Amino acid sequence: MFHRQPLIWICVLLITIGNTTIANEKAMSLFSQGIQELNAGELDPALERFEQVTILVPDFADAHYHLGLVYYQKTEYRKAIDAFTQTLKLLPRDTDALIKLGLASHKAGEADAIAPLARRTLYEQAVKAYQTALEIQPHNVEALNNLGLAYQELGRFRDAIAVYEEGLTLNPDLPQLHANLATARDLQTGVYSLAAHQHYKVGTRAKRAGRTEAAMAAWKQAITESPKYLQAYLQLAELYFQSTEYESAIRTYLSAIALLSESEPSQRSGTANIFYNLGNSYLYAQQLESAVSAYQQAVDLNPEMVRAWANMGTVLLEMERFDAAIAVCQSALKANTAASSAGKDVPISPSELNAIEFTRSTAQDIKDGEYTMQAYRIWRRGISARNVGDIPTALKLWEQAATLSPRYAVAYENLAWVYFNLKRFDDAIQSCKTVQTIRPSPQVAQLLTFASELKAGKYPFEAYQLWEQGRRASAAGNLTEAVTLLSKAIEVGPEFAAAYNTLAWLYADKLGTNLTEAEKLARRAHKLDPDATHIYDTLGWILHKQGHHTEALNAFKQALERTPNNPEYLYHASLAAIEIGDSAQALKYLAEAIALDKALVQRVQTQSEFDAIRFTSAFRDIFP
């Protein structure tokens, strides 16, 4: 991050007179090698190269500059100061060297074992370097920001505020300037003292270095020095939580909240996050009622805090308050939808959304008597065992859960997968059939097919394993690896329809290549498994990509005859219908698809294929 193009190579080359030529050529070679080593993070070899260069050519300013960079990265700040000072003797108006001299001086001043007078001298040296840089480049925002930090350390808060404000006129959107300005204003108004702030920074550096106890001690010192130092409380509480000291985390978050209650409303931004973190601390401390109360206060302050809603739902389920858990999970899903519709960044992943829906459906199932809370807790213990690789214990627990609640579909599904991977295909088949009688699932239907085919010896288990590895590689974006694995699966299991189908889909949908080969693969898959609905969709998608839209639509219709409520099949059929000019049929398919899956809205609104009907009232009526 510190590297710059050498500024004075021409100067060096001009020195190549008489016997100095060889020395300079060697210096340039060493310098180039040192740059490569520095960029590769090889600091010690780079240091040796740059030192050699400064001996061969003492006036090579960039060698001194890069020597300073290496010392800085090695945290040898005094030596970095010397190197940057030497650079500036040769190039007095080099702003890069001036800023780096200021940084090295500031860092040296932060050292723990340093006398107050020496510390002040170093900060004053940093100020002077930044001021000189700004005389040369008055609009250098980095120099302005760093100058403000040095002023803060000297207790010159008014001056710090002035340069931060000047920096913000140049770059109004720079978060660091806003944060530093807020700190300078807090210091000026006495919200906390400079000594407390210095302890706070020591704690931050200690945490970054993984020294947990030192970080805690520093933040405690900051609080002792300034009992209203909110950020010190929050950092300390977070570290308590990460260290599983939940009771200490709770006490510290409560202290922070008490401080917020005394502050002006404008200073209470982020309060919802504090209540959310407090709720998490209560949850892990098994204080469930208090956790619910904290999460409720978080969502009262910020109704779009999806994770607070979600965690509250989890706690309410654990407390067997099923109606409340269902309502809260619905609020979580509604909050996520509202934020997405408003175009806001929603920091919640698809897996987290699935977890919310799972909590809601679990609460509903237990309420409806599908299975008991006891069976659910046993099932969850099985999940924990599986997550640490203890499959025998997981299997035993899931069997126990299924015995307690014979309609527990999820328990049977977990059993089916374990039996399948243990090659107990008869047991896997029976578990899959049980799931399909309780709550049919396409994934379980596919597993049932695999188990039946493997039991019949249609292809070896190795072919399935290769297919699964290929499918995962494709999902991870490792498409070349996926092609290799799926091709190997076909080689090992020539009768394995899923391998042909998955490779065909990969070619057509993700790679957009080998469409002729993809069609052959899909037709082979269909021949091997003529009843597989998803293979019709794959074939239709390949034909659509090839421009054979009438044939594609016929294939999609075959898929929809078997699975009429699949939104992806409906969406694909709408695209084919548009291409053959059947707008009415396209709109019908599209309306049905969006009604089943609202996530399609964004995709449809940006696709040029729908431009022919985009401005019709019928098209607009489709969207919720």
C-alpha positions in Angstrom: 0.0 0.0 0.0 3.0 2.3 0.5 4.8 1.7 -2.8 5.2 4.5 -5.3 7.0 4.8 -8.6 10.7 5.8 -8.1 10.9 9.6 -8.6 14.6 10.0 -9.1 15.9 7.2 -11.3 16.9 9.8 -13.9 19.0 11.6 -11.2 20.7 8.3 -10.4 21.4 7.5 -14.0 23.0 11.0 -14.5 25.6 10.0 -11.9 26.9 7.2 -14.0 30.3 8.7 -14.8 33.6 6.9 -14.9 34.1 4.3 -12.2 30.6 5.0 -10.6 28.8 3.4 -13.5 29.1 -0.2 -12.3 28.1 0.8 -8.7 25.0 2.5 -10.0 24.0 -0.3 -12.2 24.3 -2.7 -9.3 22.3 -0.3 -7.1 19.5 -0.1 -9.7 19.4 -3.9 -9.8 19.3 -4.2 -6.0 16.6 -1.5 -5.8 14.4 -3.3 -8.3 14.8 -6.5 -6.4 14.0 -4.8 -3.1 10.8 -3.4 -4.6 9.7 -6.9 -5.6 10.5 -8.3 -2.2 8.6 -5.4 -0.4 5.6 -5.9 -2.6 5.7 -9.6 -1.8 5.8 -8.8 2.0 9.4 -10.1 2.3 10.5 -7.3 4.6 13.9 -8.6 5.8 15.3 -9.3 2.3 13.9 -5.9 1.1 15.5 -4.2 4.0 18.9 -5.7 3.2 18.6 -4.6 -0.5 17.6 -1.0 0.3 20.5 -0.7 2.8 22.9 -2.0 0.2 21.6 0.6 -2.2 22.1 3.5 0.2 25.7 2.4 0.8 26.4 2.2 -3.0 24.5 5.4 -3.9 24.0 7.5 -0.7 22.1 10.2 -2.7 19.4 7.7 -4.0 16.4 9.3 -2.3 13.9 6.6 -3.2 16.1 4.0 -1.6 16.0 5.9 1.7 12.2 6.3 1.2 11.6 2.6 0.7 14.0 1.8 3.5 11.6 3.9 5.7 8.6 2.0 4.4 10.2 -1.3 5.4 11.1 -0.1 8.9 7.5 1.3 9.2 6.0 -2.0 8.3 8.3 -3.7 10.8 7.1 -1.2 13.4 10.6 0.1 13.9 9.4 3.7 13.9 12.5 5.4 15.1 14.5 3.9 12.2 11.7 4.8 9.8 11.9 8.4 11.0 15.7 8.5 10.2 15.1 7.1 6.7 12.3 9.5 5.9 14.4 12.4 7.3 17.3 11.4 5.0 14.8 11.3 2.1 13.7 14.8 2.8 17.3 16.1 3.0 17.6 15.0 -0.7 14.0 15.9 -1.7 12.7 18.5 0.7 9.4 18.9 -1.1 8.5 15.3 -1.3 4.9 15.2 0.2 4.9 11.4 0.4 8.0 11.4 2.5 6.6 14.2 4.7 3.4 12.4 5.3 5.3 9.1 6.1 7.6 11.0 8.4 4.5 12.3 10.2 3.0 8.8 10.5 6.2 7.3 11.8 6.6 10.1 14.4 3.0 9.6 15.5 3.4 5.9 15.8 6.6 6.3 17.8 4.8 8.7 20.1 2.2 6.0 20.8 4.8 3.6 22.3 4.0 2.6 25.9 7.4 3.1 27.4 8.1 6.7 26.4 8.6 9.8 28.6 5.8 12.5 28.3 8.3 15.1 27.0 9.7 12.8 24.3 6.1 11.8 23.3 5.2 15.5 22.9 8.3 16.1 20.8 7.4 13.3 18.5 3.8 14.6 18.0 5.1 18.1 17.4 7.5 16.6 14.8 4.5 15.0 13.1 2.6 18.3 13.1 5.5 20.1 11.5 5.8 17.4 8.8 2.1 17.5 7.9 2.1 21.3 7.9 5.0 21.3 5.5 3.2 18.8 3.2 0.1 21.0 3.2 2.1 24.1 2.3 3.1 22.1 -0.9 -0.3 20.4 -1.4 -3.0 22.4 0.5 -5.8 20.0 -0.6 -4.1 16.8 0.6 -6.9 15.2 2.7 -4.7 12.5 4.1 -2.3 15.2 5.5 -5.3 17.1 6.9 -6.7 14.1 8.6 -3.3 13.0 10.1 -2.6 16.6 11.2 -5.9 16.6 13.1 -4.9 13.3 14.9 -1.5 14.8 15.9 -3.2 18.0 17.2 -5.5 15.8 19.3 -2.6 14.1 20.9 -1.2 17.5 21.8 -4.5 18.6 23.3 -5.1 21.2 20.5 -8.7 20.1 20.0 -9.9 23.4 18.4 -7.1 23.1 15.8 -8.0 19.4 15.2 -11.6 20.3 14.6 -10.6 23.0 12.1 -8.5 20.7 9.9 -11.1 17.9 10.0 -13.7 20.4 8.9 -11.4 21.6 6.1 -10.9 18.0 5.1 -14.6 17.5 4.9 -15.1 20.4 2.6 -12.7 18.6 0.2 -14.1 15.1 0.8 -17.5 15.2 2.5 -18.1 11.5 2.3 -14.9 10.3 4.1 -16.1 8.3 7.1 -12.8 8.5 8.9 -12.9 12.3 8.9 -16.4 12.3 10.3 -15.4 9.9 13.1 -12.3 11.9 14.0 -14.2 15.1 14.0 -16.7 13.6 16.4 -13.9 12.5 18.7 -12.2 15.9 18.6 -15.5 17.5 19.6 -16.0 15.0 22.4 -12.5 15.8 23.7 -13.1 19.6 23.4 -16.4 19.4 25.4 -15.0 17.0 28.0 -17.2 14.0 27.2 -14.0 12.1 28.0 -10.4 13.1 28.6 -7.4 12.8 26.4 -5.9 10.4 28.8 -9.0 8.2 28.6 -8.9 8.4 24.8 -5.3 7.3 24.8 -6.1 4.3 27.0 -9.0 3.5 24.6 -6.6 3.5 21.7 -4.2 1.2 23.6 -7.1 -1.2 24.1 -8.0 -1.1 20.4 -4.4 -1.9 19.4 -4.2 -4.7 21.9 -7.4 -6.3 20.7 -6.2 -6.1 17.1 -3.1 -7.9 18.2 -5.1 -10.6 19.9 -4.1 -9.5 23.5 -7.6 -9.8 25.1 -6.6 -9.2 28.7 -4.5 -6.1 27.8 -7.4 -4.7 25.8 -9.8 -5.2 28.7 -7.4 -3.6 31.1 -6.9 -0.6 28.8 -10.7 0.0 28.3 -11.3 -0.3 32.1 -8.6 2.4 32.6 -10.4 4.5 30.0 -13.7 4.2 31.9 -12.0 4.9 35.3 -10.5 8.0 33.8 -13.8 9.1 32.1 -16.8 7.3 33.5 -19.0 8.5 30.6 -16.9 7.2 27.8 -19.6 5.3 25.9 -17.4 3.7 23.2 -15.1 2.2 25.8 -18.1 0.5 27.5 -19.2 -0.9 24.2 -15.8 -2.2 23.2 -15.4 -3.8 26.6 -18.8 -5.3 26.5 -18.2 -6.8 23.1 -14.9 -8.3 24.2 -16.6 -9.8 27.3 -19.2 -11.4 25.0 -16.5 -12.8 22.7 -14.7 -14.2 25.7 -18.0 -15.9 26.8 -18.1 -13.7 30.0 -21.8 -13.1 29.4 -22.7 -11.7 32.9 -19.9 -9.1 32.6 -21.1 -8.2 29.1 -24.6 -7.7 30.4 -23.5 -5.4 33.2 -21.3 -3.4 30.8 -24.1 -3.0 28.1 -26.5 -1.9 30.9 -24.0 0.7 31.9 -23.7 2.0 28.3 -27.5 2.1 28.1 -27.7 4.1 31.3 -25.2 6.6 29.8 -27.4 6.9 26.7 -30.5 7.7 28.7 -28.7 10.8 30.0 -27.5 12.0 26.6 -29.3 14.1 24.1 -31.6 12.3 21.6 -29.3 13.3 18.7 -26.4 11.4 20.4 -28.3 8.1 20.7 -27.7 6.7 17.2 -26.9 3.0 17.4 -29.0 2.5 20.5 -30.9 -0.3 18.8 -27.7 -2.2 18.1 -26.8 -1.9 21.8 -30.1 -3.4 22.9 -29.6 -6.2 20.2 -26.2 -7.0 21.6 -27.6 -7.0 25.1 -30.2 -9.4 24.0 -27.6 -11.7 22.6 -25.7 -11.6 25.9 -28.9 -12.5 27.8 -29.6 -15.3 25.4 -26.2 -16.9 25.9 -26.5 -16.4 29.6 -29.9 -18.3 29.4 -31.8 -15.3 30.8 -34.5 -15.7 28.2 -37.2 -13.3 29.4 -34.6 -10.5 29.6 -33.4 -11.4 26.1 -36.9 -11.0 24.7 -37.2 -7.6 26.5 -33.9 -6.4 25.0 -34.7 -7.6 21.5 -38.1 -5.9 21.8 -36.5 -2.6 22.7 -34.2 -3.0 19.7 -37.0 -3.4 17.2 -39.0 -0.6 18.9 -36.1 1.7 18.1 -35.5 0.2 14.7 -38.4 -1.9 13.2 -36.2 -3.0 10.3 -33.7 -4.8 12.5 -34.3 -8.2 11.0 -31.8 -10.1 13.2 -33.3 -8.7 16.4 -36.8 -10.0 15.3 -35.2 -13.3 14.2 -33.4 -13.9 17.5 -36.5 -12.9 19.5 -38.4 -15.6 17.6 -35.8 -18.2 18.4 -36.0 -17.3 22.1 -39.8 -17.4 22.1 -39.7 -20.8 20.5 -37.4 -22.0 23.2 -39.8 -20.6 25.8 -42.6 -22.5 24.1 -44.5 -19.3 23.4 -45.5 -20.5 20.0 -48.0 -17.9 18.9 -45.6 -15.1 19.8 -42.7 -16.9 18.0 -44.8 -17.2 14.9 -45.8 -13.5 15.0 -42.2 -12.3 15.6 -40.9 -14.4 12.7 -43.5 -13.0 10.4 -42.4 -9.5 11.5 -38.8 -10.4 10.7 -39.8 -11.5 7.2 -42.0 -8.5 6.7 -39.2 -6.2 7.9 -36.8 -7.8 5.4 -39.3 -7.5 2.5 -39.9 -3.8 3.4 -36.2 -3.0 3.5 -35.6 -4.8 0.2 -38.6 -3.1 -1.5 -37.2 0.3 -0.4 -33.9 -0.5 -2.0 -32.0 -0.6 1.3 -29.0 -2.9 1.9 -30.3 -5.7 4.0 -27.4 -7.3 5.8 -29.1 -10.7 6.1 -28.2 -13.8 4.0 -30.5 -16.3 2.3 -29.5 -18.9 5.0 -30.5 -16.5 7.7 -33.9 -16.0 6.0 -34.3 -19.7 5.8 -33.5 -20.0 9.5 -36.3 -17.5 10.3 -38.8 -19.4 8.2 -37.6 -22.6 9.9 -38.2 -21.1 13.3 -41.7 -20.0 12.2 -42.6 -23.4 10.7 -41.2 -25.2 13.8 -43.4 -23.1 16.1 -46.4 -23.7 13.9 -45.8 -27.5 13.7 -45.4 -27.9 17.4 -48.5 -25.8 18.0 -50.4 -28.0 15.5 -49.2 -31.2 17.2 -47.0 -32.4 14.3 -44.3 -33.2 16.9 -43.4 -32.3 20.4 -41.1 -29.8 21.9 -39.2 -32.7 23.5 -38.7 -34.3 20.1 -37.5 -30.9 18.7 -34.9 -30.5 21.4 -33.6 -34.0 20.9 -33.4 -33.4 17.1 -31.5 -30.2 17.8 -29.0 -32.1 20.0 -28.6 -34.4 17.0 -27.7 -31.4 14.8 -25.1 -30.3 17.3 -23.6 -33.8 17.3 -23.5 -33.9 13.5 -21.9 -30.5 13.3 -18.9 -31.8 15.3 -18.7 -34.9 13.2 -20.3 -37.3 15.7 -22.6 -39.1 13.3 -23.4 -42.2 15.5 -24.7 -39.9 18.2 -26.6 -37.8 15.7 -28.2 -40.9 14.2 -29.2 -42.2 17.6 -30.8 -38.9 18.6 -32.7 -38.4 15.4 -34.1 -42.0 15.7 -35.2 -41.1 19.2 -36.9 -37.9 18.0 -38.7 -39.8 15.2 -39.9 -42.5 17.7 -41.2 -39.8 20.0 -43.0 -37.9 17.2 -43.7 -40.2 14.2 -44.8 -37.2 12.1 -41.5 -35.4 12.5 -40.6 -34.9 8.9 -37.3 -33.1 9.4 -36.1 -35.8 11.7 -36.9 -38.5 9.1 -35.2 -36.3 6.4 -32.0 -36.1 8.5 -32.1 -39.9 9.0 -32.6 -40.5 5.3 -29.4 -38.6 4.5 -27.4 -40.3 7.2 -28.6 -43.8 6.1 -27.9 -42.9 2.5 -24.3 -41.8 3.2 -23.8 -45.0 5.3 -25.1 -46.9 2.2 -28.0 -48.3 4.2 -30.2 -47.8 1.2 -33.3 -49.7 2.4 -33.4 -47.5 5.5 -32.9 -44.4 3.5 -35.7 -45.4 1.1 -38.1 -46.0 4.0 -37.2 -42.7 5.7 -37.7 -40.8 2.4 -41.1 -42.4 1.8 -42.1 -41.4 5.4 -41.1 -37.8 4.7 -43.1 -37.8 1.4 -46.3 -38.9 3.2 -45.9 -36.2 5.8 -44.5 -33.2 3.9 -43.4 -33.9 0.3 -40.1 -32.3 -0.8 -38.4 -32.2 -4.2 -35.0 -32.7 -2.5 -36.3 -35.8 -0.7 -37.9 -37.1 -3.9 -34.5 -36.9 -5.6 -32.8 -38.6 -2.7 -35.4 -41.4 -2.9 -34.5 -41.8 -6.6 -30.8 -41.9 -5.8 -31.2 -44.5 -3.0 -33.5 -46.7 -5.2 -31.1 -46.5 -8.1 -28.0 -47.3 -6.0 -29.8 -50.2 -4.3 -30.6 -51.6 -7.7 -26.9 -51.2 -8.7 -27.7 -48.8 -11.6 -24.4 -47.0 -11.0 -21.7 -47.0 -8.3 -21.8 -44.8 -5.2 -18.6 -43.2 -6.4 -20.6 -41.7 -9.3 -23.0 -40.1 -6.9 -20.1 -38.7 -4.8 -18.5 -37.2 -7.9 -21.8 -35.7 -8.9 -22.3 -34.1 -5.5 -18.7 -32.7 -5.5 -19.4 -31.3 -9.0 -22.7 -29.7 -7.9 -21.0 -28.0 -5.0 -18.1 -26.8 -7.2 -20.6 -25.3 -9.6 -22.5 -23.6 -6.7 -19.2 -22.1 -5.5 -18.4 -20.7 -9.0 -15.6 -23.2 -9.7 -17.0 -24.1 -13.1 -14.0 -25.7 -14.7 -13.6 -28.0 -11.7 -17.4 -28.7 -11.8 -17.2 -29.8 -15.5 -14.3 -32.1 -14.7 -16.1 -33.7 -11.8 -19.4 -34.1 -13.6 -17.7 -35.6 -16.6 -16.0 -38.1 -14.4 -19.3 -38.9 -12.7 -20.7 -39.8 -16.2 -17.6 -41.9 -16.9 -17.9 -43.8 -13.7 -21.7 -44.1 -13.9 -22.9 -44.1 -17.5 -26.5 -44.7 -16.3 -26.6 -41.8 -13.8 -29.2 -39.4 -15.3 -28.5 -36.6 -12.7 -24.9 -36.3 -13.8 -25.9 -35.8 -17.4 -28.6 -33.3 -16.5 -26.4 -31.3 -14.1 -23.6 -31.0 -16.7 -26.1 -30.0 -19.4 -27.5 -27.3 -17.2 -24.0 -26.0 -16.3 -23.1 -25.7 -20.0 -26.3 -23.9 -20.9 -27.0 -21.7 -17.9 -23.7 -20.8 -16.3 -21.2 -21.2 -19.1 -23.4 -20.5 -22.1 -21.3 -22.7 -24.2 -21.4 -26.2 -25.7 -25.1 -26.0 -26.3 -25.1 -28.8 -28.8 -23.3 -31.0 -26.3 -25.7 -29.8 -23.6 -28.7 -30.9 -25.7 -27.2 -34.3 -26.2 -26.6 -34.6 -22.4 -30.1 -33.5 -21.5 -31.7 -35.9 -24.0 -29.6 -38.8 -22.6 -30.7 -37.8 -19.1 -34.3 -37.8 -20.2 -33.9 -41.3 -21.8 -32.4 -42.6 -18.6 -35.1 -41.0 -16.4 -38.2 -40.1 -18.5 -40.3 -39.2 -15.5 -37.9 -36.5 -14.1 -39.6 -33.2 -14.3 -36.5 -31.1 -13.9 -34.9 -32.7 -16.9 -37.7 -31.4 -19.1 -36.9 -27.9 -17.8 -33.2 -28.4 -18.5 -33.9 -29.4 -22.1 -36.3 -26.5 -22.5 -33.7 -24.1 -21.3 -31.1 -25.4 -23.7 -33.5 -25.2 -26.6 -34.5 -21.7 -25.6 -30.8 -20.7 -25.5 -30.4 -22.2 -29.0 -33.3 -20.2 -30.3 -35.6 -23.1 -30.7 -38.4 -21.4 -28.8 -41.4 -23.4 -29.9 -39.7 -26.7 -28.9 -38.5 -25.1 -25.7 -42.1 -24.0 -24.8 -43.3 -27.6 -25.4 -40.6 -28.9 -23.0 -41.6 -26.3 -20.3 -45.2 -27.4 -20.7 -44.2 -31.0 -20.1 -42.5 -29.9 -16.9 -45.5 -27.8 -15.8 -47.9 -30.7 -16.4 -46.0 -32.6 -13.8 -45.2 -29.7 -11.4 -47.7 -26.9 -12.2 -46.7 -24.6 -9.3 -42.9 -24.4 -9.9 -42.1 -20.6 -10.3 -38.8 -21.3 -12.2 -40.6 -23.5 -14.8 -43.3 -20.8 -15.2 -40.7 -18.1 -15.6 -38.8 -20.1 -18.2 -42.1 -20.7 -20.1 -42.9 -17.0 -20.1 -39.6 -16.3 -21.8 -40.2 -18.8 -24.5 -43.8 -17.6 -25.0 -42.5 -14.0 -25.4 -40.1 -15.2 -28.1 -42.8 -16.8 -30.2 -45.0 -13.7 -29.9 -47.6 -15.2 -27.6 -47.8 -12.2 -25.2 -51.0 -13.4 -23.5 -49.5 -16.8 -22.6 -46.3 -15.1 -21.5 -48.2 -12.8 -19.1 -50.2 -15.7 -17.7 -47.1 -17.7 -16.9 -45.3 -14.6 -15.6 -48.2 -13.7 -13.3 -48.3 -17.2 -11.8 -44.5 -17.3 -11.3 -44.4 -14.0 -9.5 -47.4 -14.9 -7.3 -45.4 -18.0 -6.2 -42.0 -16.3 -5.9 -41.7 -12.5 -5.3 -38.0 -12.7 -5.7 -38.5 -12.9 -9.5 -39.8 -9.3 -9.6 -36.3 -7.7 -9.6 -35.1 -10.2 -12.3 -38.1 -9.5 -14.5 -37.9 -5.7 -14.2 -34.4 -5.6 -15.5 -34.6 -8.2 -18.3 -34.7 -6.9 -21.9 -36.7 -9.9 -23.1 -39.8 -8.4 -21.5 -39.4 -5.0 -23.2 -42.1 -5.9 -25.8 -44.8 -6.0 -23.1 -43.1 -3.9 -20.3 -45.3 -0.8 -20.8 -48.6 -2.6 -21.1 -51.1 -2.3 -18.3 -51.4 -6.1 -18.1 -47.6 -6.3 -17.4 -47.8 -3.6 -14.7 -50.8 -5.4 -13.0 -48.6 -8.4 -12.4 -46.3 -6.8 -9.9 -47.4 -6.8 -6.2 
